[in-house]
């Protein structure tokens, strides 16, 4: 399982921040998106509990980046209690994180060039997005494939020397 958090926010007056946690359940080719008012260690633990409840007997390994709410001692203790293994990613390695492709996909389909009138409207649109893509598991596999090495020629295009 792959996990990360995602925010849609605006500094515009009157706009409310909405936070999402996204999980790519690799073995089932499905995505889960959880809504929270903010991303913090307590909501991270809540997401972990949801996962353990949904998959009570499954061996789980979560691949995460080094976000502060992923590294807290409280989260580490919850991972141990819930028997969820953590495979941390090296710093600055979004290419190895399939959920980054989920956020790009969500932005393309939901948030690019769109200003929602209310948080509820955005939340509803994200919910429909999740339902829609989960009805197409092969597309999920194609778009969120797991990268296990970097292509040298591709990386030359990304990093100037």
Secondary structure, 3 states (H helix, E strand, C coil): CEEEEEEECCCCCCCCCEEEEEEEEHHHCEEEEEEECCCCHHHHHHHHHHHHHHCCCCCEEEEECCCHHHHCHHHHHHHHHCCEEEEECCCCCHHHCHHHHHHHHHHHHHHCCCCCCCHHHHHHHHHHHHHHHHCCHHHHHHHCCCCCCCCHHHHHHHCCC
